[in-house]
Every structure is written in structure tokens, then in C-alpha cells.
Amino acid sequence: MSRPDEQKSVVFDLVEGGGQDAAAEAADGPADDVGTGTGRRSWLPNVSRRTWLVAAAAVVAALVAVTAVDLVQDHQRAELMRASSVGVASLAEPPTETWTVPYDVPVGQGQDVSLGQQVVTMDGLVVVPPADAQDFWIDASTGMANQRPAGFEDVVAIDPGSGEVAWRVPVDERPACGPSGFDASASTDTLVCVHGPDDAREVLAIAPDGTARARPADLAAGEQVFAGPDGMVVRTVRTGEPVGTVECDSLGQCLPESLTEARDLLVTAEDAGTGRERWTSTVEFDQINTNNCQAVPEDGDWSTTASAVDPDLVTVRAGAETVVVDGCGVSATFSPIGVRLDLVGAVPPPVWVDELGSGRYALDRNGMATVVVNAAGEVLRTLDGSLRTESTSPDAPDDIVFVTRQSGTGFEAVREDGAVAWAETYAQGVLLVGREVVVVDRGIRLVGLDRETGAELWTSSTEDLVAMARLRTLTDGETVATHYLPNEGAGPGLLIALDLSTGERLWDVPMTGSAVAVDGHLVEFTRDGLRGLG
């Protein structure tokens, strides 16, 4: 369409409701001044300028509405991601370093604590407990253990967006805090720490703003105290008459080879702040191989010290929603309200308990069957095979679960009524369950499957990653980012992003440590400390 002559004005006749002249003009059609190019083109509709303005305004309004809807959806999706341990607000661009926070105690040569750093989230902050006394490192040049563990000396809370240290809470010797984990999936309103010398252990309850409430543990003879979830501490003590010690040589050979009699374990949970008892339970002793009850030598050197069997050996680990008790001849998993999850339902032991979040648990018996229960031990559903608990995007529906077949190969997508929606035969693992796409690993390629039908949507080659292993998967709802580490443990890893809809590789960036998602932000734990990626 040629441009009108700039020297002449373009005149439009306004037709405002009719009249004979207007009707005649409409019947005859508008004149087309071909010579000057200033007339209305014959193929344009014969409408008034007002109509054109109204139409143009409608188009603009529609575009604005679509844009507004997209912005609202993007905001809603970002908010969903902020609340998830696999969610990042945006992975559209390759992340770059935005801030760093160094550890108080640097890592020794030949060691890397980045994959084993405990972390918990509190009110959108990434909270890092002090390194455990057992987290000592070995000096590669001397072979000697450094008794000062690498990491922070206090409990440190960091804003994942800015890197600002929000608060620090000092702790005494031998601190142990909970709940916590390695992937930032544990979140709590109260972080509990137990610290101090053996004869003066103290309980510390820390709120999200860094305020702390301390009280003495007041341990009885033979009693131990551990940090627990849901603002509790867990006390343990053996009951009954003590058993004699059994000596073992430096090769770990012990006589007798098994313990058939030892003491039961009394487990008591109490409020960390007030000391009020919440529940109590007795875990009965069960026959065990003596080698499983060896105490760690005080100097940490197994090669020169003849270790001894400790029949009273006990450890307690605080999951986000579980209390896991393990020790010589005792093993139990409790919900925060004291229900013995490993004894629930018709699933005979041994049972592996997986936290599903929101007070739900999967009880798995050697991959043959899974029972899903709540914190009260009520059975919600049963499944044939092992329930897969891989990363799930927070915007994905929950009407389908994925169950490994009893044969051990592939998995089935199972609906709420128990019907199998579709099956996958070749996948070695599930990377991400997305809103519309399930990303699976088929060896040298990643494959995107339609969530509803299992139809193959795309493939992406991973032949260049055969020397690496998957550590963690993150998403923003539109992109899937997978963190790979070298199989040999040497050299940097890679964070690789694919478009969830097409499988196109968007970018990859080297990673020196372990990346987690906190409040929609990427945070990497490195040898030297933490760094933000944005």
C-alpha cells in the first residue's frame, strides 16, 4: 500500500447516520483517486473514522488484556515456585553470581562439604546450622583429622535474594540442630539446637526472626537429647539392666557375632521451649549383628584402635516431619505426634518411610507394595509397587502418581481410582513431574512425556553427560534445570536447562557446588561458602 503524498492532506468524509447524499455515496461507492493516491482504497471497508478508532481501541484493549492475563499467570506461577523446594521464580536466562557469603571456617585441602551441608528454610530465609562435630575433614598432606569442622560457627540466616545475613545465633560446643536436610526441602517455624558439654547440655529454640529461647537439658543418668521437628526435642534412655561389653578387634571382628539380648529404648518428645511432654513410646530391642553396634573410636581412627560394641548406641535424626530412631537393636520412625509409622497398617517390616509432605507418608516394603498414610497412621491409599517421590513442579496437578513396577523396570502412571493411565517401560528415572510434561531419563537421552497420555513429546540427547550423574532437578514451570556432577567426584558440575514444552537445550552453566532453591531463588553451596545465582 503506497504512502500518501506528504504535501497533501488526507481527507476522510464522516458519515454520521445517513441522509440521501450519504446513502447515494454509499450505494455508488467511494471515489478512488488513483492518480494522487490520496483516496480510500477500494478493498477497505466503508466505515467512518469513529468506527476505525473504536476498532483500534478494541484491539489495543484486547492486547492489554492478554498481556495482563499473562502477567498475572506469570506472577501466580512465580509465587507457587517460591513456596517449593524445587521451584525457581525464573530460569529463562542462565544464572550468574549476585552475592557471596564465606564460611567462618574454610574447607581443608582435598575435602568438599558443599554436598553435605545441612540447611533448612525459615520464613523465606536460608538457615545454615553450624557444622556438626562429626563433620571434621582430613588433611590430604598429613592424613590427620582436623577437629574444627568447616562451615559456620553459629546458626546463620541469609536472605536468598540479596545475600544479606539476616541474623546469627551463637552456639556452644558440639551443636546439633534440626530439622534440616541437604536439599532445602525442610522448612520449620522453630529450629531446635542442642549444644554444650556433656554435663551441661542446653536446648535452644530459634524463631524465624532469630530470637532464641534457651533452657538446660537436665539430662538424667544414661539419657541423651536430640533436636526434633515441629519445635520439639527427643530424649532417649535405655531401660532395664545393662548388658556386658563385647570387644572387637581392629578388623571389626566381634565375639559373639550377634546380640540376642539388650535393653529396650524409651523415647520421649517434649516442647523445646517449655519442656512440656508431648508423647512417649518404647522401642523394643531386636536381635542384631554385633558389628552394627560398634562405637566410633574417640580418635576417629579405626585402623589402630580396637573398638568396642556399645549395646546402648542410639542416634536420632529429625526429618521435616519425622523422628527417625536408630541404634543397636532398635529402629523406629515416628510422626511428629508420636505415631510409630513403621508399624502402621498391614505392611510387614522392614519398611522404608518416605515423607511426601503435608503430613503424608509412603510406607514402602522392598518395592513390592506401598501404603500411603497420614500423621495419625490412617491409611489413605495402597499401591502395588514402589511410589516414586521425584521432583514435582508445584503447579502440577496431584491426580496422578507414579509407581515403579514390581519387576523393577519402568513405572506406571496411576490415577486416584487406581486405574493405570499409561505405562513407561524404558525410563531409568523421573527427573520432573510437570504441569503438562513428565521428564524421564532413558540413558543417553531425556524424554518429555505427555502427563495425561504418556505420549512422547520430545527427546534431548545427553550423550555429552555420560561421565556425570544427576544430583537435583529444579523448575520455574516453563523450564527444567538439572544439576549434574562428575561421576569421579573431581571437577565442576553442570546446571543444564531445557524448555519443558520442546526439550530444546536453552543454556548450561558450570557449578562448583550444590544448588538449591529457596524462596524462588537459586543458592549454591560451594567449598568456600554460599553464593546467590540470579
Secondary structure in CASP SS format (residue, H / E / C, confidence):
PFRMAT SS
TARGET T0000
AUTHOR 0000-0000-0000
METHOD secondary structure of the structure
MODEL  1
M C 1.00
S C 1.00
R C 1.00
P C 1.00
D C 1.00
E C 1.00
Q C 1.00
K C 1.00
S C 1.00
V C 1.00
V C 1.00
F C 1.00
D C 1.00
L C 1.00
V C 1.00
E C 1.00
G C 1.00
G C 1.00
G C 1.00
Q H 1.00
D H 1.00
A H 1.00
A H 1.00
A H 1.00
E H 1.00
A H 1.00
A H 1.00
D H 1.00
G C 1.00
P C 1.00
A C 1.00
D C 1.00
D C 1.00
V C 1.00
G C 1.00
T C 1.00
G C 1.00
T C 1.00
G C 1.00
R C 1.00
R C 1.00
S C 1.00
W C 1.00
L C 1.00
P C 1.00
N C 1.00
V C 1.00
S C 1.00
R H 1.00
R H 1.00
T H 1.00
W H 1.00
L H 1.00
V H 1.00
A H 1.00
A H 1.00
A H 1.00
A H 1.00
V H 1.00
V H 1.00
A H 1.00
A H 1.00
L H 1.00
V H 1.00
A H 1.00
V H 1.00
T H 1.00
A H 1.00
V H 1.00
D H 1.00
L H 1.00
V H 1.00
Q H 1.00
D H 1.00
H H 1.00
Q H 1.00
R H 1.00
A H 1.00
E H 1.00
L H 1.00
M H 1.00
R H 1.00
A C 1.00
S C 1.00
S C 1.00
V C 1.00
G E 1.00
V E 1.00
A C 1.00
S C 1.00
L C 1.00
A C 1.00
E C 1.00
P C 1.00
P C 1.00
T C 1.00
E E 1.00
T E 1.00
W E 1.00
T E 1.00
V E 1.00
P E 1.00
Y C 1.00
D C 1.00
V E 1.00
P C 1.00
V C 1.00
G C 1.00
Q C 1.00
G C 1.00
Q C 1.00
D C 1.00
V C 1.00
S C 1.00
L C 1.00
G C 1.00
Q C 1.00
Q C 1.00
V E 1.00
V E 1.00
T E 1.00
M E 1.00
D C 1.00
G C 1.00
L E 1.00
V E 1.00
V E 1.00
V E 1.00
P C 1.00
P C 1.00
A C 1.00
D C 1.00
A C 1.00
Q C 1.00
D C 1.00
F C 1.00
W E 1.00
I E 1.00
D C 1.00
A C 1.00
S C 1.00
T C 1.00
G C 1.00
M C 1.00
A E 1.00
N E 1.00
Q C 1.00
R C 1.00
P C 1.00
A C 1.00
G E 1.00
F C 1.00
E C 1.00
D C 1.00
V E 1.00
V E 1.00
A E 1.00
I E 1.00
D C 1.00
P C 1.00
G C 1.00
S C 1.00
G C 1.00
E C 1.00
V E 1.00
A E 1.00
W E 1.00
R E 1.00
V E 1.00
P C 1.00
V C 1.00
D C 1.00
E C 1.00
R C 1.00
P C 1.00
A E 1.00
C E 1.00
G E 1.00
P C 1.00
S C 1.00
G E 1.00
F C 1.00
D C 1.00
A C 1.00
S C 1.00
A C 1.00
S E 1.00
T C 1.00
D C 1.00
T C 1.00
L E 1.00
V E 1.00
C E 1.00
V E 1.00
H E 1.00
G C 1.00
P C 1.00
D H 1.00
D H 1.00
A H 1.00
R C 1.00
E E 1.00
V E 1.00
L E 1.00
A E 1.00
I E 1.00
A C 1.00
P C 1.00
D C 1.00
G C 1.00
T C 1.00
A E 1.00
R E 1.00
A E 1.00
R E 1.00
P E 1.00
A C 1.00
D C 1.00
L C 1.00
A C 1.00
A C 1.00
G C 1.00
E C 1.00
Q E 1.00
V E 1.00
F E 1.00
A E 1.00
G C 1.00
P C 1.00
D C 1.00
G C 1.00
M E 1.00
V E 1.00
V E 1.00
R E 1.00
T E 1.00
V E 1.00
R E 1.00
T E 1.00
G C 1.00
E C 1.00
P C 1.00
V C 1.00
G C 1.00
T C 1.00
V E 1.00
E E 1.00
C E 1.00
D C 1.00
S C 1.00
L C 1.00
G C 1.00
Q C 1.00
C E 1.00
L C 1.00
P C 1.00
E C 1.00
S E 1.00
L E 1.00
T C 1.00
E C 1.00
A C 1.00
R C 1.00
D E 1.00
L E 1.00
L E 1.00
V E 1.00
T E 1.00
A E 1.00
E E 1.00
D E 1.00
A C 1.00
G C 1.00
T C 1.00
G C 1.00
R C 1.00
E E 1.00
R E 1.00
W E 1.00
T E 1.00
S E 1.00
T E 1.00
V E 1.00
E C 1.00
F C 1.00
D C 1.00
Q C 1.00
I E 1.00
N E 1.00
T H 1.00
N H 1.00
N H 1.00
C H 1.00
Q E 1.00
A C 1.00
V C 1.00
P C 1.00
E C 1.00
D C 1.00
G C 1.00
D C 1.00
W C 1.00
S C 1.00
T C 1.00
T C 1.00
A C 1.00
S C 1.00
A E 1.00
V E 1.00
D C 1.00
P C 1.00
D C 1.00
L C 1.00
V E 1.00
T E 1.00
V E 1.00
R E 1.00
A E 1.00
G C 1.00
A C 1.00
E C 1.00
T C 1.00
V E 1.00
V E 1.00
V E 1.00
D E 1.00
G E 1.00
C C 1.00
G C 1.00
V E 1.00
S E 1.00
A E 1.00
T E 1.00
F E 1.00
S C 1.00
P C 1.00
I C 1.00
G C 1.00
V C 1.00
R E 1.00
L H 1.00
D H 1.00
L H 1.00
V C 1.00
G C 1.00
A C 1.00
V C 1.00
P C 1.00
P C 1.00
P C 1.00
V C 1.00
W E 1.00
V E 1.00
D E 1.00
E E 1.00
L E 1.00
G E 1.00
S C 1.00
G C 1.00
R E 1.00
Y E 1.00
A E 1.00
L E 1.00
D E 1.00
R E 1.00
N C 1.00
G C 1.00
M C 1.00
A E 1.00
T E 1.00
V E 1.00
V E 1.00
V E 1.00
N E 1.00
A C 1.00
A C 1.00
G C 1.00
E C 1.00
V E 1.00
L E 1.00
R E 1.00
T E 1.00
L E 1.00
D E 1.00
G C 1.00
S E 1.00
L E 1.00
R C 1.00
T C 1.00
E C 1.00
S C 1.00
T E 1.00
S C 1.00
P C 1.00
D C 1.00
A C 1.00
P C 1.00
D C 1.00
D C 1.00
I E 1.00
V E 1.00
F E 1.00
V E 1.00
T E 1.00
R C 1.00
Q C 1.00
S C 1.00
G C 1.00
T C 1.00
G C 1.00
F E 1.00
E E 1.00
A E 1.00
V E 1.00
R E 1.00
E C 1.00
D C 1.00
G C 1.00
A C 1.00
V E 1.00
A E 1.00
W E 1.00
A E 1.00
E E 1.00
T C 1.00
Y C 1.00
A C 1.00
Q C 1.00
G E 1.00
V E 1.00
L E 1.00
L E 1.00
V E 1.00
G C 1.00
R C 1.00
E C 1.00
V E 1.00
V E 1.00
V E 1.00
V E 1.00
D E 1.00
R C 1.00
G C 1.00
I C 1.00
R E 1.00
L E 1.00
V E 1.00
G E 1.00
L E 1.00
D E 1.00
R C 1.00
E C 1.00
T C 1.00
G C 1.00
A C 1.00
E E 1.00
L E 1.00
W E 1.00
T E 1.00
S E 1.00
S E 1.00
T C 1.00
E H 1.00
D H 1.00
L H 1.00
V C 1.00
A C 1.00
M E 1.00
A E 1.00
R E 1.00
L E 1.00
R E 1.00
T E 1.00
L E 1.00
T E 1.00
D C 1.00
G C 1.00
E C 1.00
T E 1.00
V E 1.00
A E 1.00
T E 1.00
H E 1.00
Y E 1.00
L E 1.00
P E 1.00
N C 1.00
E C 1.00
G C 1.00
A C 1.00
G C 1.00
P C 1.00
G E 1.00
L E 1.00
L E 1.00
I E 1.00
A E 1.00
L E 1.00
D E 1.00
L C 1.00
S C 1.00
T C 1.00
G C 1.00
E C 1.00
R E 1.00
L E 1.00
W E 1.00
D E 1.00
V E 1.00
P E 1.00
M E 1.00
T C 1.00
G C 1.00
S E 1.00
A E 1.00
V E 1.00
A E 1.00
V E 1.00
D C 1.00
G E 1.00
H E 1.00
L E 1.00
V E 1.00
E E 1.00
F E 1.00
T C 1.00
R C 1.00
D C 1.00
G E 1.00
L E 1.00
R E 1.00
G E 1.00
L E 1.00
G C 1.00
END
